[in-house]
Amino acid sequence: MVLALDISTSCTGWCVFDENGFRDIGFIDLSKYTGMYEKAGRVKSELLKIMIDYPYEKVVVEENLQAFRPGLSSAKTLMTLAQFNGVVRWICHSDLNADVESINVNTARKTVGLKIDKKSKKKTKDQVLEWVAEQEQSVVWPKKILKSGPNKGKERLLEQCFDMADAYVIGKSHFLLKK
């Protein structure tokens, strides 16, 4: 069994695949936790819970961004993400006894046949989520009801769905590459 992770300091998306394909998907919300070590402790405890239901031997994660790109994440943010990514990988390797492998996001998307339309008005993350939802129609994506503003009472997907979708792409890519 393989656990795929989309690691970040606010939310870590996860997805499980076995030899037959997709099994489950979810997220670990880290927004209420402060500091790298508190967040890492939360991730570790959640990964242990996932391991009880899905005894995975391998963890695949999205490769760290390799370069700063103006208009996107700052150099400081990239550094923090890289550090946290390393901490979570170490937890998986050392504490959970899992092999850890990284996959480049562009390679993963290409492997699964996900083409991002750069000319579309839709953001990349929306295109990825739509693609995953089409692939796995049984997934019930977590939602919230807006409590105020002009859209009060309307239902919206949680932001964490994007992290879940990214983890799915990484996991599906690994699944296909190993077949």
Summary of the structure (lengths in Angstrom):
residues: 179
radius of gyration: 16.2
end to end distance: 13.3
largest distance: 48.8
contacts: 527
relative contact order: 0.21
helix: 44%
strand: 21%
